[in-house]
Amino acid sequence: MGINRQSMNRKIRMYTTSWCVDCRRAKWFLKERNIPYEEINIEEVDGAEQFVTAANEGKRRVPTFDVNGRIFHCSPYDPAKLSRELELE
């Protein structure tokens, strides 16, 4: 499984917490596929928690992803959903 050409030019931001098991699984998913991403810990970065709750109808759902401005969460962790959302082949 790899990245399609279109997805190579995108920027992936993953909003996480240090204690979140779903976040660890999502990071492992990306690392296993050599997909670069920026991790933003919502407990350490000013404004990050507000971004996540605004994007998720007031819920603090992590991991939340921002892929070139398209926002989605993967909580609970679902590798099939993450693969679809990232348009992996």
PyMOL Python script that loads the backbone (N, CA, C, O; Angstrom):
from pymol import cmd

cmd.read_pdbstr("""\
ATOM      1  N   MET A   1       0.850  -1.171   0.000  1.00  0.00           N
ATOM      2  CA  MET A   1       0.000   0.000   0.000  1.00  0.00           C
ATOM      3  C   MET A   1       0.892   1.229   0.000  1.00  0.00           C
ATOM      4  O   MET A   1       1.843   1.294   0.778  1.00  0.00           O
ATOM      5  N   GLY A   2       0.610   2.197  -0.846  1.00  0.00           N
ATOM      6  CA  GLY A   2       1.454   3.366  -0.934  1.00  0.00           C
ATOM      7  C   GLY A   2       0.648   4.627  -1.120  1.00  0.00           C
ATOM      8  O   GLY A   2      -0.575   4.634  -0.980  1.00  0.00           O
ATOM      9  N   ILE A   3       1.347   5.683  -1.434  1.00  0.00           N
ATOM     10  CA  ILE A   3       0.736   6.990  -1.614  1.00  0.00           C
ATOM     11  C   ILE A   3       0.555   7.224  -3.103  1.00  0.00           C
ATOM     12  O   ILE A   3       1.460   6.935  -3.886  1.00  0.00           O
ATOM     13  N   ASN A   4      -0.604   7.744  -3.512  1.00  0.00           N
ATOM     14  CA  ASN A   4      -0.746   8.096  -4.919  1.00  0.00           C
ATOM     15  C   ASN A   4      -0.060   9.431  -5.173  1.00  0.00           C
ATOM     16  O   ASN A   4       0.219  10.181  -4.237  1.00  0.00           O
ATOM     17  N   ARG A   5       0.209   9.723  -6.431  1.00  0.00           N
ATOM     18  CA  ARG A   5       0.967  10.941  -6.778  1.00  0.00           C
ATOM     19  C   ARG A   5       0.300  12.215  -6.281  1.00  0.00           C
ATOM     20  O   ARG A   5       0.975  13.131  -5.813  1.00  0.00           O
ATOM     21  N   GLN A   6      -1.013  12.276  -6.381  1.00  0.00           N
ATOM     22  CA  GLN A   6      -1.733  13.467  -5.946  1.00  0.00           C
ATOM     23  C   GLN A   6      -1.525  13.716  -4.455  1.00  0.00           C
ATOM     24  O   GLN A   6      -1.429  14.866  -4.027  1.00  0.00           O
ATOM     25  N   SER A   7      -1.456  12.670  -3.677  1.00  0.00           N
ATOM     26  CA  SER A   7      -1.340  12.836  -2.228  1.00  0.00           C
ATOM     27  C   SER A   7       0.061  13.226  -1.785  1.00  0.00           C
ATOM     28  O   SER A   7       0.247  13.608  -0.629  1.00  0.00           O
ATOM     29  N   MET A   8       1.043  13.143  -2.658  1.00  0.00           N
ATOM     30  CA  MET A   8       2.414  13.469  -2.281  1.00  0.00           C
ATOM     31  C   MET A   8       2.596  14.959  -1.988  1.00  0.00           C
ATOM     32  O   MET A   8       3.507  15.332  -1.249  1.00  0.00           O
ATOM     33  N   ASN A   9       1.746  15.813  -2.554  1.00  0.00           N
ATOM     34  CA  ASN A   9       1.888  17.255  -2.388  1.00  0.00           C
ATOM     35  C   ASN A   9       1.032  17.822  -1.263  1.00  0.00           C
ATOM     36  O   ASN A   9       0.936  19.041  -1.118  1.00  0.00           O
ATOM     37  N   ARG A  10       0.429  16.984  -0.491  1.00  0.00           N
ATOM     38  CA  ARG A  10      -0.440  17.488   0.557  1.00  0.00           C
ATOM     39  C   ARG A  10       0.305  17.606   1.881  1.00  0.00           C
ATOM     40  O   ARG A  10       1.335  16.971   2.112  1.00  0.00           O
ATOM     41  N   LYS A  11      -0.259  18.439   2.728  1.00  0.00           N
ATOM     42  CA  LYS A  11       0.293  18.597   4.068  1.00  0.00           C
ATOM     43  C   LYS A  11      -0.695  17.994   5.049  1.00  0.00           C
ATOM     44  O   LYS A  11      -1.875  18.345   5.051  1.00  0.00           O
ATOM     45  N   ILE A  12      -0.205  17.083   5.884  1.00  0.00           N
ATOM     46  CA  ILE A  12      -1.041  16.416   6.871  1.00  0.00           C
ATOM     47  C   ILE A  12      -0.659  16.915   8.251  1.00  0.00           C
ATOM     48  O   ILE A  12       0.501  16.846   8.658  1.00  0.00           O
ATOM     49  N   ARG A  13      -1.665  17.425   8.968  1.00  0.00           N
ATOM     50  CA  ARG A  13      -1.486  17.788  10.369  1.00  0.00           C
ATOM     51  C   ARG A  13      -2.369  16.850  11.176  1.00  0.00           C
ATOM     52  O   ARG A  13      -3.543  16.658  10.860  1.00  0.00           O
ATOM     53  N   MET A  14      -1.795  16.273  12.216  1.00  0.00           N
ATOM     54  CA  MET A  14      -2.554  15.387  13.088  1.00  0.00           C
ATOM     55  C   MET A  14      -2.566  15.991  14.485  1.00  0.00           C
ATOM     56  O   MET A  14      -1.519  16.196  15.099  1.00  0.00           O
ATOM     57  N   TYR A  15      -3.771  16.272  14.976  1.00  0.00           N
ATOM     58  CA  TYR A  15      -3.956  16.825  16.313  1.00  0.00           C
ATOM     59  C   TYR A  15      -4.121  15.663  17.282  1.00  0.00           C
ATOM     60  O   TYR A  15      -4.980  14.803  17.086  1.00  0.00           O
ATOM     61  N   THR A  16      -3.299  15.637  18.328  1.00  0.00           N
ATOM     62  CA  THR A  16      -3.211  14.497  19.224  1.00  0.00           C
ATOM     63  C   THR A  16      -3.164  14.930  20.682  1.00  0.00           C
ATOM     64  O   THR A  16      -3.133  16.118  21.001  1.00  0.00           O
ATOM     65  N   THR A  17      -3.160  13.925  21.559  1.00  0.00           N
ATOM     66  CA  THR A  17      -2.768  14.091  22.958  1.00  0.00           C
ATOM     67  C   THR A  17      -1.731  13.004  23.235  1.00  0.00           C
ATOM     68  O   THR A  17      -1.637  12.026  22.495  1.00  0.00           O
ATOM     69  N   SER A  18      -0.965  13.177  24.290  1.00  0.00           N
ATOM     70  CA  SER A  18       0.089  12.207  24.606  1.00  0.00           C
ATOM     71  C   SER A  18      -0.475  10.887  25.116  1.00  0.00           C
ATOM     72  O   SER A  18       0.188   9.858  24.984  1.00  0.00           O
ATOM     73  N   TRP A  19      -1.669  10.876  25.690  1.00  0.00           N
ATOM     74  CA  TRP A  19      -2.239   9.689  26.314  1.00  0.00           C
ATOM     75  C   TRP A  19      -3.181   8.903  25.403  1.00  0.00           C
ATOM     76  O   TRP A  19      -3.659   7.838  25.793  1.00  0.00           O
ATOM     77  N   CYS A  20      -3.455   9.403  24.209  1.00  0.00           N
ATOM     78  CA  CYS A  20      -4.480   8.839  23.328  1.00  0.00           C
ATOM     79  C   CYS A  20      -3.987   7.595  22.574  1.00  0.00           C
ATOM     80  O   CYS A  20      -3.053   7.672  21.775  1.00  0.00           O
ATOM     81  N   VAL A  21      -4.621   6.463  22.840  1.00  0.00           N
ATOM     82  CA  VAL A  21      -4.265   5.212  22.158  1.00  0.00           C
ATOM     83  C   VAL A  21      -4.590   5.295  20.666  1.00  0.00           C
ATOM     84  O   VAL A  21      -3.814   4.812  19.842  1.00  0.00           O
ATOM     85  N   ASP A  22      -5.717   5.896  20.310  1.00  0.00           N
ATOM     86  CA  ASP A  22      -6.069   6.050  18.892  1.00  0.00           C
ATOM     87  C   ASP A  22      -5.031   6.894  18.157  1.00  0.00           C
ATOM     88  O   ASP A  22      -4.723   6.633  16.994  1.00  0.00           O
ATOM     89  N   CYS A  23      -4.493   7.904  18.838  1.00  0.00           N
ATOM     90  CA  CYS A  23      -3.448   8.736  18.235  1.00  0.00           C
ATOM     91  C   CYS A  23      -2.190   7.906  17.971  1.00  0.00           C
ATOM     92  O   CYS A  23      -1.583   8.013  16.906  1.00  0.00           O
ATOM     93  N   ARG A  24      -1.807   7.088  18.936  1.00  0.00           N
ATOM     94  CA  ARG A  24      -0.625   6.231  18.752  1.00  0.00           C
ATOM     95  C   ARG A  24      -0.822   5.277  17.588  1.00  0.00           C
ATOM     96  O   ARG A  24       0.103   5.048  16.809  1.00  0.00           O
ATOM     97  N   ARG A  25      -2.004   4.728  17.464  1.00  0.00           N
ATOM     98  CA  ARG A  25      -2.284   3.810  16.351  1.00  0.00           C
ATOM     99  C   ARG A  25      -2.235   4.539  15.015  1.00  0.00           C
ATOM    100  O   ARG A  25      -1.707   4.009  14.038  1.00  0.00           O
ATOM    101  N   ALA A  26      -2.780   5.745  14.967  1.00  0.00           N
ATOM    102  CA  ALA A  26      -2.757   6.520  13.723  1.00  0.00           C
ATOM    103  C   ALA A  26      -1.320   6.912  13.349  1.00  0.00           C
ATOM    104  O   ALA A  26      -0.951   6.882  12.175  1.00  0.00           O
ATOM    105  N   LYS A  27      -0.520   7.277  14.344  1.00  0.00           N
ATOM    106  CA  LYS A  27       0.889   7.607  14.068  1.00  0.00           C
ATOM    107  C   LYS A  27       1.627   6.388  13.527  1.00  0.00           C
ATOM    108  O   LYS A  27       2.423   6.505  12.595  1.00  0.00           O
ATOM    109  N   TRP A  28       1.365   5.218  14.107  1.00  0.00           N
ATOM    110  CA  TRP A  28       1.989   3.985  13.638  1.00  0.00           C
ATOM    111  C   TRP A  28       1.566   3.697  12.199  1.00  0.00           C
ATOM    112  O   TRP A  28       2.393   3.307  11.376  1.00  0.00           O
ATOM    113  N   PHE A  29       0.280   3.887  11.892  1.00  0.00           N
ATOM    114  CA  PHE A  29      -0.260   3.702  10.548  1.00  0.00           C
ATOM    115  C   PHE A  29       0.511   4.560   9.541  1.00  0.00           C
ATOM    116  O   PHE A  29       0.928   4.071   8.490  1.00  0.00           O
ATOM    117  N   LEU A  30       0.696   5.837   9.869  1.00  0.00           N
ATOM    118  CA  LEU A  30       1.402   6.751   8.960  1.00  0.00           C
ATOM    119  C   LEU A  30       2.883   6.399   8.854  1.00  0.00           C
ATOM    120  O   LEU A  30       3.445   6.398   7.759  1.00  0.00           O
ATOM    121  N   LYS A  31       3.507   6.103   9.975  1.00  0.00           N
ATOM    122  CA  LYS A  31       4.927   5.759   9.972  1.00  0.00           C
ATOM    123  C   LYS A  31       5.183   4.497   9.157  1.00  0.00           C
ATOM    124  O   LYS A  31       6.137   4.437   8.382  1.00  0.00           O
ATOM    125  N   GLU A  32       4.335   3.496   9.331  1.00  0.00           N
ATOM    126  CA  GLU A  32       4.478   2.237   8.600  1.00  0.00           C
ATOM    127  C   GLU A  32       4.424   2.452   7.085  1.00  0.00           C
ATOM    128  O   GLU A  32       5.034   1.697   6.329  1.00  0.00           O
ATOM    129  N   ARG A  33       3.699   3.474   6.646  1.00  0.00           N
ATOM    130  CA  ARG A  33       3.535   3.768   5.222  1.00  0.00           C
ATOM    131  C   ARG A  33       4.436   4.910   4.746  1.00  0.00           C
ATOM    132  O   ARG A  33       4.318   5.369   3.610  1.00  0.00           O
ATOM    133  N   ASN A  34       5.330   5.359   5.617  1.00  0.00           N
ATOM    134  CA  ASN A  34       6.254   6.460   5.295  1.00  0.00           C
ATOM    135  C   ASN A  34       5.519   7.716   4.825  1.00  0.00           C
ATOM    136  O   ASN A  34       5.942   8.378   3.877  1.00  0.00           O
ATOM    137  N   ILE A  35       4.424   8.030   5.496  1.00  0.00           N
ATOM    138  CA  ILE A  35       3.645   9.223   5.169  1.00  0.00           C
ATOM    139  C   ILE A  35       4.032  10.326   6.146  1.00  0.00           C
ATOM    140  O   ILE A  35       3.808  10.191   7.349  1.00  0.00           O
ATOM    141  N   PRO A  36       4.607  11.410   5.650  1.00  0.00           N
ATOM    142  CA  PRO A  36       5.010  12.494   6.543  1.00  0.00           C
ATOM    143  C   PRO A  36       3.793  13.254   7.080  1.00  0.00           C
ATOM    144  O   PRO A  36       2.786  13.412   6.390  1.00  0.00           O
ATOM    145  N   TYR A  37       3.910  13.713   8.314  1.00  0.00           N
ATOM    146  CA  TYR A  37       2.842  14.478   8.940  1.00  0.00           C
ATOM    147  C   TYR A  37       3.444  15.367  10.015  1.00  0.00           C
ATOM    148  O   TYR A  37       4.558  15.142  10.488  1.00  0.00           O
ATOM    149  N   GLU A  38       2.681  16.373  10.383  1.00  0.00           N
ATOM    150  CA  GLU A  38       3.043  17.247  11.493  1.00  0.00           C
ATOM    151  C   GLU A  38       2.122  16.896  12.655  1.00  0.00           C
ATOM    152  O   GLU A  38       0.901  16.882  12.501  1.00  0.00           O
ATOM    153  N   GLU A  39       2.700  16.615  13.803  1.00  0.00           N
ATOM    154  CA  GLU A  39       1.899  16.305  14.984  1.00  0.00           C
ATOM    155  C   GLU A  39       1.740  17.557  15.831  1.00  0.00           C
ATOM    156  O   GLU A  39       2.706  18.269  16.104  1.00  0.00           O
ATOM    157  N   ILE A  40       0.496  17.813  16.244  1.00  0.00           N
ATOM    158  CA  ILE A  40       0.197  18.957  17.093  1.00  0.00           C
ATOM    159  C   ILE A  40      -0.514  18.434  18.336  1.00  0.00           C
ATOM    160  O   ILE A  40      -1.657  17.982  18.265  1.00  0.00           O
ATOM    161  N   ASN A  41       0.171  18.500  19.472  1.00  0.00           N
ATOM    162  CA  ASN A  41      -0.410  18.039  20.730  1.00  0.00           C
ATOM    163  C   ASN A  41      -1.323  19.145  21.254  1.00  0.00           C
ATOM    164  O   ASN A  41      -0.862  20.246  21.554  1.00  0.00           O
ATOM    165  N   ILE A  42      -2.604  18.854  21.361  1.00  0.00           N
ATOM    166  CA  ILE A  42      -3.571  19.891  21.735  1.00  0.00           C
ATOM    167  C   ILE A  42      -3.441  20.330  23.186  1.00  0.00           C
ATOM    168  O   ILE A  42      -4.015  21.345  23.580  1.00  0.00           O
ATOM    169  N   GLU A  43      -2.695  19.580  23.980  1.00  0.00           N
ATOM    170  CA  GLU A  43      -2.473  19.965  25.368  1.00  0.00           C
ATOM    171  C   GLU A  43      -1.243  20.848  25.521  1.00  0.00           C
ATOM    172  O   GLU A  43      -0.987  21.375  26.604  1.00  0.00           O
ATOM    173  N   GLU A  44      -0.481  21.013  24.447  1.00  0.00           N
ATOM    174  CA  GLU A  44       0.758  21.794  24.515  1.00  0.00           C
ATOM    175  C   GLU A  44       0.773  23.012  23.597  1.00  0.00           C
ATOM    176  O   GLU A  44       1.544  23.943  23.830  1.00  0.00           O
ATOM    177  N   VAL A  45      -0.053  23.027  22.570  1.00  0.00           N
ATOM    178  CA  VAL A  45      -0.024  24.103  21.573  1.00  0.00           C
ATOM    179  C   VAL A  45      -1.236  25.015  21.762  1.00  0.00           C
ATOM    180  O   VAL A  45      -2.381  24.567  21.700  1.00  0.00           O
ATOM    181  N   ASP A  46      -0.966  26.291  21.992  1.00  0.00           N
ATOM    182  CA  ASP A  46      -2.045  27.264  22.182  1.00  0.00           C
ATOM    183  C   ASP A  46      -2.996  27.266  20.991  1.00  0.00           C
ATOM    184  O   ASP A  46      -2.566  27.329  19.839  1.00  0.00           O
ATOM    185  N   GLY A  47      -4.280  27.197  21.280  1.00  0.00           N
ATOM    186  CA  GLY A  47      -5.311  27.262  20.256  1.00  0.00           C
ATOM    187  C   GLY A  47      -5.649  25.931  19.598  1.00  0.00           C
ATOM    188  O   GLY A  47      -6.656  25.828  18.898  1.00  0.00           O
ATOM    189  N   ALA A  48      -4.828  24.918  19.812  1.00  0.00           N
ATOM    190  CA  ALA A  48      -5.046  23.630  19.141  1.00  0.00           C
ATOM    191  C   ALA A  48      -6.299  22.929  19.659  1.00  0.00           C
ATOM    192  O   ALA A  48      -7.062  22.369  18.872  1.00  0.00           O
ATOM    193  N   GLU A  49      -6.518  22.952  20.958  1.00  0.00           N
ATOM    194  CA  GLU A  49      -7.709  22.310  21.507  1.00  0.00           C
ATOM    195  C   GLU A  49      -8.975  22.998  20.995  1.00  0.00           C
ATOM    196  O   GLU A  49      -9.958  22.328  20.679  1.00  0.00           O
ATOM    197  N   GLN A  50      -8.955  24.314  20.914  1.00  0.00           N
ATOM    198  CA  GLN A  50     -10.098  25.056  20.397  1.00  0.00           C
ATOM    199  C   GLN A  50     -10.355  24.702  18.932  1.00  0.00           C
ATOM    200  O   GLN A  50     -11.507  24.580  18.515  1.00  0.00           O
ATOM    201  N   PHE A  51      -9.293  24.539  18.157  1.00  0.00           N
ATOM    202  CA  PHE A  51      -9.437  24.141  16.757  1.00  0.00           C
ATOM    203  C   PHE A  51     -10.140  22.786  16.660  1.00  0.00           C
ATOM    204  O   PHE A  51     -11.074  22.616  15.877  1.00  0.00           O
ATOM    205  N   VAL A  52      -9.678  21.820  17.470  1.00  0.00           N
ATOM    206  CA  VAL A  52     -10.235  20.462  17.434  1.00  0.00           C
ATOM    207  C   VAL A  52     -11.703  20.471  17.856  1.00  0.00           C
ATOM    208  O   VAL A  52     -12.535  19.848  17.196  1.00  0.00           O
ATOM    209  N   THR A  53     -12.027  21.157  18.928  1.00  0.00           N
ATOM    210  CA  THR A  53     -13.423  21.158  19.374  1.00  0.00           C
ATOM    211  C   THR A  53     -14.329  21.886  18.372  1.00  0.00           C
ATOM    212  O   THR A  53     -15.469  21.470  18.165  1.00  0.00           O
ATOM    213  N   ALA A  54     -13.848  22.942  17.761  1.00  0.00           N
ATOM    214  CA  ALA A  54     -14.636  23.642  16.742  1.00  0.00           C
ATOM    215  C   ALA A  54     -14.859  22.756  15.516  1.00  0.00           C
ATOM    216  O   ALA A  54     -15.931  22.785  14.912  1.00  0.00           O
ATOM    217  N   ALA A  55     -13.861  21.981  15.155  1.00  0.00           N
ATOM    218  CA  ALA A  55     -13.954  21.110  13.979  1.00  0.00           C
ATOM    219  C   ALA A  55     -14.833  19.894  14.229  1.00  0.00           C
ATOM    220  O   ALA A  55     -15.308  19.270  13.281  1.00  0.00           O
ATOM    221  N   ASN A  56     -15.056  19.551  15.491  1.00  0.00           N
ATOM    222  CA  ASN A  56     -15.786  18.325  15.845  1.00  0.00           C
ATOM    223  C   ASN A  56     -17.041  18.603  16.665  1.00  0.00           C
ATOM    224  O   ASN A  56     -17.345  17.878  17.613  1.00  0.00           O
ATOM    225  N   GLU A  57     -17.764  19.651  16.297  1.00  0.00           N
ATOM    226  CA  GLU A  57     -19.049  19.978  16.913  1.00  0.00           C
ATOM    227  C   GLU A  57     -18.973  20.036  18.443  1.00  0.00           C
ATOM    228  O   GLU A  57     -19.853  19.537  19.144  1.00  0.00           O
ATOM    229  N   GLY A  58     -17.904  20.657  18.939  1.00  0.00           N
ATOM    230  CA  GLY A  58     -17.745  20.842  20.374  1.00  0.00           C
ATOM    231  C   GLY A  58     -17.101  19.682  21.107  1.00  0.00           C
ATOM    232  O   GLY A  58     -16.919  19.739  22.323  1.00  0.00           O
ATOM    233  N   LYS A  59     -16.754  18.631  20.382  1.00  0.00           N
ATOM    234  CA  LYS A  59     -16.144  17.452  21.017  1.00  0.00           C
ATOM    235  C   LYS A  59     -14.632  17.485  20.850  1.00  0.00           C
ATOM    236  O   LYS A  59     -14.113  17.939  19.830  1.00  0.00           O
ATOM    237  N   ARG A  60     -13.952  17.007  21.847  1.00  0.00           N
ATOM    238  CA  ARG A  60     -12.480  16.954  21.862  1.00  0.00           C
ATOM    239  C   ARG A  60     -12.044  15.597  21.315  1.00  0.00           C
ATOM    240  O   ARG A  60     -11.612  14.723  22.067  1.00  0.00           O
ATOM    241  N   ARG A  61     -12.164  15.431  19.996  1.00  0.00           N
ATOM    242  CA  ARG A  61     -11.894  14.141  19.367  1.00  0.00           C
ATOM    243  C   ARG A  61     -10.492  14.137  18.764  1.00  0.00           C
ATOM    244  O   ARG A  61     -10.149  14.968  17.923  1.00  0.00           O
ATOM    245  N   VAL A  62      -9.703  13.183  19.216  1.00  0.00           N
ATOM    246  CA  VAL A  62      -8.360  13.002  18.676  1.00  0.00           C
ATOM    247  C   VAL A  62      -8.178  11.529  18.327  1.00  0.00           C
ATOM    248  O   VAL A  62      -8.710  10.662  19.019  1.00  0.00           O
ATOM    249  N   PRO A  63      -7.442  11.239  17.273  1.00  0.00           N
ATOM    250  CA  PRO A  63      -6.789  12.209  16.415  1.00  0.00           C
ATOM    251  C   PRO A  63      -7.761  12.896  15.460  1.00  0.00           C
ATOM    252  O   PRO A  63      -8.678  12.277  14.921  1.00  0.00           O
ATOM    253  N   THR A  64      -7.533  14.181  15.271  1.00  0.00           N
ATOM    254  CA  THR A  64      -8.211  14.959  14.239  1.00  0.00           C
ATOM    255  C   THR A  64      -7.154  15.331  13.219  1.00  0.00           C
ATOM    256  O   THR A  64      -6.039  15.714  13.571  1.00  0.00           O
ATOM    257  N   PHE A  65      -7.515  15.216  11.962  1.00  0.00           N
ATOM    258  CA  PHE A  65      -6.582  15.486  10.863  1.00  0.00           C
ATOM    259  C   PHE A  65      -7.007  16.725  10.089  1.00  0.00           C
ATOM    260  O   PHE A  65      -8.195  16.993   9.910  1.00  0.00           O
ATOM    261  N   ASP A  66      -6.015  17.466   9.640  1.00  0.00           N
ATOM    262  CA  ASP A  66      -6.200  18.573   8.702  1.00  0.00           C
ATOM    263  C   ASP A  66      -5.316  18.236   7.510  1.00  0.00           C
ATOM    264  O   ASP A  66      -4.089  18.271   7.602  1.00  0.00           O
ATOM    265  N   VAL A  67      -5.950  17.912   6.399  1.00  0.00           N
ATOM    266  CA  VAL A  67      -5.222  17.571   5.173  1.00  0.00           C
ATOM    267  C   VAL A  67      -5.543  18.653   4.152  1.00  0.00           C
ATOM    268  O   VAL A  67      -6.597  18.637   3.517  1.00  0.00           O
ATOM    269  N   ASN A  68      -4.612  19.595   4.006  1.00  0.00           N
ATOM    270  CA  ASN A  68      -4.799  20.729   3.097  1.00  0.00           C
ATOM    271  C   ASN A  68      -6.145  21.427   3.317  1.00  0.00           C
ATOM    272  O   ASN A  68      -6.813  21.808   2.356  1.00  0.00           O
ATOM    273  N   GLY A  69      -6.538  21.592   4.577  1.00  0.00           N
ATOM    274  CA  GLY A  69      -7.768  22.301   4.900  1.00  0.00           C
ATOM    275  C   GLY A  69      -8.998  21.423   5.004  1.00  0.00           C
ATOM    276  O   GLY A  69     -10.062  21.914   5.380  1.00  0.00           O
ATOM    277  N   ARG A  70      -8.894  20.159   4.688  1.00  0.00           N
ATOM    278  CA  ARG A  70     -10.018  19.224   4.846  1.00  0.00           C
ATOM    279  C   ARG A  70      -9.860  18.546   6.202  1.00  0.00           C
ATOM    280  O   ARG A  70      -8.867  17.863   6.453  1.00  0.00           O
ATOM    281  N   ILE A  71     -10.841  18.739   7.068  1.00  0.00           N
ATOM    282  CA  ILE A  71     -10.745  18.291   8.459  1.00  0.00           C
ATOM    283  C   ILE A  71     -11.589  17.029   8.655  1.00  0.00           C
ATOM    284  O   ILE A  71     -12.726  16.953   8.189  1.00  0.00           O
ATOM    285  N   PHE A  72     -11.022  16.046   9.349  1.00  0.00           N
ATOM    286  CA  PHE A  72     -11.774  14.854   9.735  1.00  0.00           C
ATOM    287  C   PHE A  72     -11.118  14.257  10.967  1.00  0.00           C
ATOM    288  O   PHE A  72      -9.946  14.515  11.243  1.00  0.00           O
ATOM    289  N   HIS A  73     -11.872  13.461  11.704  1.00  0.00           N
ATOM    290  CA  HIS A  73     -11.309  12.780  12.868  1.00  0.00           C
ATOM    291  C   HIS A  73     -11.258  11.286  12.591  1.00  0.00           C
ATOM    292  O   HIS A  73     -11.931  10.780  11.693  1.00  0.00           O
ATOM    293  N   CYS A  74     -10.460  10.599  13.367  1.00  0.00           N
ATOM    294  CA  CYS A  74     -10.365   9.144  13.274  1.00  0.00           C
ATOM    295  C   CYS A  74     -10.455   8.585  14.694  1.00  0.00           C
ATOM    296  O   CYS A  74      -9.572   7.868  15.166  1.00  0.00           O
ATOM    297  N   SER A  75     -11.554   8.941  15.350  1.00  0.00           N
ATOM    298  CA  SER A  75     -11.799   8.526  16.718  1.00  0.00           C
ATOM    299  C   SER A  75     -13.220   7.998  16.811  1.00  0.00           C
ATOM    300  O   SER A  75     -14.174   8.759  16.650  1.00  0.00           O
ATOM    301  N   PRO A  76     -13.373   6.713  17.067  1.00  0.00           N
ATOM    302  CA  PRO A  76     -12.331   5.739  17.373  1.00  0.00           C
ATOM    303  C   PRO A  76     -11.493   5.409  16.135  1.00  0.00           C
ATOM    304  O   PRO A  76     -11.934   5.565  14.996  1.00  0.00           O
ATOM    305  N   TYR A  77     -10.284   4.954  16.400  1.00  0.00           N
ATOM    306  CA  TYR A  77      -9.351   4.636  15.330  1.00  0.00           C
ATOM    307  C   TYR A  77      -9.935   3.565  14.416  1.00  0.00           C
ATOM    308  O   TYR A  77     -10.428   2.531  14.867  1.00  0.00           O
ATOM    309  N   ASP A  78      -9.864   3.847  13.121  1.00  0.00           N
ATOM    310  CA  ASP A  78     -10.358   2.914  12.111  1.00  0.00           C
ATOM    311  C   ASP A  78      -9.399   2.987  10.924  1.00  0.00           C
ATOM    312  O   ASP A  78      -9.452   3.943  10.151  1.00  0.00           O
ATOM    313  N   PRO A  79      -8.517   1.987  10.767  1.00  0.00           N
ATOM    314  CA  PRO A  79      -7.525   2.054   9.694  1.00  0.00           C
ATOM    315  C   PRO A  79      -8.151   2.123   8.305  1.00  0.00           C
ATOM    316  O   PRO A  79      -7.582   2.757   7.416  1.00  0.00           O
ATOM    317  N   ALA A  80      -9.300   1.495   8.092  1.00  0.00           N
ATOM    318  CA  ALA A  80      -9.953   1.558   6.781  1.00  0.00           C
ATOM    319  C   ALA A  80     -10.439   2.980   6.501  1.00  0.00           C
ATOM    320  O   ALA A  80     -10.286   3.480   5.387  1.00  0.00           O
ATOM    321  N   LYS A  81     -11.021   3.626   7.503  1.00  0.00           N
ATOM    322  CA  LYS A  81     -11.471   5.013   7.330  1.00  0.00           C
ATOM    323  C   LYS A  81     -10.285   5.928   7.069  1.00  0.00           C
ATOM    324  O   LYS A  81     -10.342   6.779   6.181  1.00  0.00           O
ATOM    325  N   LEU A  82      -9.213   5.761   7.834  1.00  0.00           N
ATOM    326  CA  LEU A  82      -8.037   6.596   7.656  1.00  0.00           C
ATOM    327  C   LEU A  82      -7.455   6.414   6.263  1.00  0.00           C
ATOM    328  O   LEU A  82      -7.067   7.390   5.621  1.00  0.00           O
ATOM    329  N   SER A  83      -7.393   5.203   5.801  1.00  0.00           N
ATOM    330  CA  SER A  83      -6.895   4.924   4.457  1.00  0.00           C
ATOM    331  C   SER A  83      -7.773   5.612   3.397  1.00  0.00           C
ATOM    332  O   SER A  83      -7.257   6.209   2.452  1.00  0.00           O
ATOM    333  N   ARG A  84      -9.094   5.522   3.560  1.00  0.00           N
ATOM    334  CA  ARG A  84     -10.015   6.177   2.616  1.00  0.00           C
ATOM    335  C   ARG A  84      -9.847   7.687   2.650  1.00  0.00           C
ATOM    336  O   ARG A  84      -9.762   8.334   1.606  1.00  0.00           O
ATOM    337  N   GLU A  85      -9.799   8.242   3.851  1.00  0.00           N
ATOM    338  CA  GLU A  85      -9.702   9.703   3.993  1.00  0.00           C
ATOM    339  C   GLU A  85      -8.394  10.232   3.398  1.00  0.00           C
ATOM    340  O   GLU A  85      -8.357  11.343   2.869  1.00  0.00           O
ATOM    341  N   LEU A  86      -7.336   9.448   3.485  1.00  0.00           N
ATOM    342  CA  LEU A  86      -6.039   9.864   2.948  1.00  0.00           C
ATOM    343  C   LEU A  86      -5.862   9.456   1.494  1.00  0.00           C
ATOM    344  O   LEU A  86      -4.824   9.730   0.892  1.00  0.00           O
ATOM    345  N   GLU A  87      -6.863   8.807   0.933  1.00  0.00           N
ATOM    346  CA  GLU A  87      -6.865   8.396  -0.471  1.00  0.00           C
ATOM    347  C   GLU A  87      -5.651   7.551  -0.823  1.00  0.00           C
ATOM    348  O   GLU A  87      -4.974   7.794  -1.822  1.00  0.00           O
ATOM    349  N   LEU A  88      -5.388   6.556   0.016  1.00  0.00           N
ATOM    350  CA  LEU A  88      -4.270   5.655  -0.228  1.00  0.00           C
ATOM    351  C   LEU A  88      -4.702   4.557  -1.194  1.00  0.00           C
ATOM    352  O   LEU A  88      -5.867   4.162  -1.230  1.00  0.00           O
ATOM    353  N   GLU A  89      -3.741   4.076  -1.973  1.00  0.00           N
ATOM    354  CA  GLU A  89      -4.037   2.994  -2.935  1.00  0.00           C
ATOM    355  C   GLU A  89      -3.551   1.682  -2.412  1.00  0.00           C
ATOM    356  O   GLU A  89      -3.707   0.657  -3.075  1.00  0.00           O
TER     357      GLU A  89
END
""", "prot")
cmd.dss("prot")
cmd.show_as("cartoon", "prot")
cmd.util.cbc("prot")
cmd.orient("prot")
